[in-house]
């Protein structure tokens, strides 16, 4: 991997049949950096995020994390072992919480550390308590997902991802399925992670959050990065007309709500 980039995406392309959803994407993220990806629906944002941990493998291009190529070409069994290993370094939080409904909050969080990292029940329980305290939900440790609000479920999903002690966190529209009054409680957890210098790549439609928390913003449209830069430039003085039009429309939509 060139230079000192912690995460590097090189010439990433992705097609689903004849539909090309990513076109020659290049991105470098330094350790501790928070990068927001914004853009209209269908622009390739989520596909790019999912490609980082091989949920949607690229058609061509390379993805690296801390000097290790995530999407290297290997025989099937070696590939499975390799991907399972690198995924332990990548935490991902989805739009829909993906908690196991038949497991308690404690069991949801301790499952992967015990299975994948060989932690004892005691170690995993201590870790679950630590991460739940971080997201402000210790009192829900023995509750089931059906007993939680949407915001609480998403905070548990974040705690579950953090329990694997990932090197980078990926957030794919983590607040878009929540009622407006629950969005801020999830954003506050993400802001806390930012203050702790967790490396994060965040697909979001929360422009205020992206502007106040992130170090860089990428605007994607049509499978390409149209424009990128610090938030004060992208949100206050974007160079590209497509970026300006998107932000105008987004601000108008929010104003009309």
N, C-alpha and C positions, 0 to 999 in steps of 0.2 A: 504494500500500500504506500502511496506517495505521501510526502510531507508528514504532518502529525495528526491528520484527521482521525477522530475516534470512530465515527461512522462515515463510510464513503459509498456513494452510489455512482457507478460509472456506466454511462451510455445505456441506461435501463430502457427496455422496450417490452411491451406486453400486448399480445393480441388474444382475443377470444374469437376463434375462427377468422372471419374476414374483418372483424371490428378491432381496430388498433386503439387501445386505451391509454398506452404510455408510449411516448416517442422521444427517445434519446434524452432521458433525464439524467442530469449530473448534479450531485449534492454532496457537500462535505459538512459534517457536524462535529464540532470540537467537544471534548469532554466537558461536561457541566453546562453546555449550551442548551437553550430552549428554543426550538424552531416551530413556528406555526405554519400550517399549510391551509390556505383558504382558497375558495373558488366555487363556482356553481356546481350543482349536482351533475354527475356524469363527466366531471373533468379529469378523473383519474386519481383523486386524492386518496381514497380508501384503498384502491388497488395498489398504489405505491406503498402505503403503510403495511398492507398485508404481505407485500413482496419481501419486506425486510426480514420477516421471520418465516418465509417460504410457505405461507398459507396460500398465496397466489404466486407460484414461481414465475420468474421473468421468462419471456421468450428469448431474450438476449440481454447481455450486459452483466455487470458484476455488482455484488453487494458485500461490503467488508465491515467487520466490527473488530476494532482493536487489533488490526493486523491479520485477522482470520477471515478468509472468504466464506461467507455464509452459504452461497449458492454454488459451490464447486461441483463439478461433474464427477460423480463417483458411481461405482457399481451399486445396485439397489440396496443391499444390506449395509454397506459402508455408508451410503448416503443417509439411510434412516438413523444410524447411530450418530452420525455427524450432526444432522439437523436436530435430533433430540437433545444433543449436548449443547449446541449453540442457543437453542430456544430457552434453556435455563438462564441465559444471560439477558434475555429480552422479555420484559414484562409488557403485556398488552391488555388494554381495557377497551371493551367494545361498547357500541351504542346500547345494546341489550345485554344485560348484566351477566348472563350465562352462568349463574350460580346453580349448583346441584340442588334441586328443590327438596330432595329427601334427606339432605345432610344439614346439620346445624351450621351456624356461622363458624364455630370453632372447627368443625369437621371439614368445611369447605376450604378453610385456610391451611389446615395442617396436612391435608391429603398429599399434595405435591411434595412438600419438603420431606415427608416420611417415605414416599414411594421413590422419588427421583434423587434425593440427596441423602437418603439413609438415616435421617434424623430419628432419634428416639422420640417416643410419645411425649416425654417430659420436655425435651428441647423444642419440639414443634409447638407444644402448648405455650411455652414461654414466649416463643416467637409470635404466635397468634395474638397473645395478650399485648405484646409490645406494639404490633402493627395496628391492632384495634384501638389502642390508646391513642396512637398517632392520628387516626381518623375520627376519634371521638365517639367510639361505639362499644366500649368495654362492656356496658350494661346489656348488650345484645348478643354476647358471645354464645349463649346457648339457645338463642332463638332460631327459628327456621325462616328461610327467605320469604315465605308467605306472610310472615308476621312483620315484615319490614316495609317501609315506604320505598318509593323508587330511588330517592336520594340516598337512603341508607343502604339499599342493595348495591348501588354504584360505589359507595364508600367501602363496603365489604369487598367488592371486586378489586378495588385499588389495593386494599390491605392484602388480599390474596396474592396479587401480582408482586407486591413488595416483599412478601414472605420468602420469595425465591432469591432475594437479594440481587436483582437484575442490574446489569451495567447500564441499560437504557430502558426507558419507559415509552411505550407507544400508546397514544390515546386517539381512538377513532370515534369522533363525535360523541364523546363520553357524556355530554349533557343534553343531547338533542331529543332523547326520549323522555325527558323529565318535565314535569310541570314547572312553570317559570319560577315559582317560589322555592323550588328544590335545587335549582341550578347553582345558586350561590354556595350552598354547603359543599357541593362537589368541587367547585372552582376554588374554594378556600383550601381544600386539601391539596389541590394541584399547585396553588400558590406557595404553600408550605414546602412542597417538594422542590419548587424552584429556588426557594431561599436556602435549601440544603444542597443546592447545586447538583441535583439529579439531572442527568442528560435526558431530555425529553423531546419527542417529535409529536406534535399535536395537530390532528385534523380537527378544525373547529369552525363553527359559524358564529361564535361569540367574539365579535370584533373588539369589543372593549377589553375582554380578557386577553386576547392576543396582543393588543397594543400595550397593555400595562405590565404584562408578565414576560413576554417573549423577547429574545435577543434579535431574532430574525424572522421575517415573514416571507413565505413563498406564495405567490398567486398563480394557481394553475387553471388552465382552460384548454379543452381539446387535447388533453394528454401531454401538454408541454408546460414547462415553467415559463410563464409569460414575463414575470418580473419578480425580483427578490431584492430584499434590502432590510435595513433596520425599520422597526415599526413606525417610527416618526416620519420616515420617508414614504413608506408604502401607504400609510393611512392619511398623511397630511399633504404629500406632494408627489403622487405616483407619476411616473414618466409615461406609462403606456395608456392609451385611450381605453383599451379593453379593461384594464384595472380600474380606471376612473369610473367607467360605466357600471361595473359590478358593484363598486362601493356605493355609488349614488343609488342604485336600485336597492341595495341591502339597507341603506339608511332610510330610504323612503318606505320600505316594507315595515321596518321596525317602528317608524314614526306613525304609520297607519294602524298599528295594532292597538 
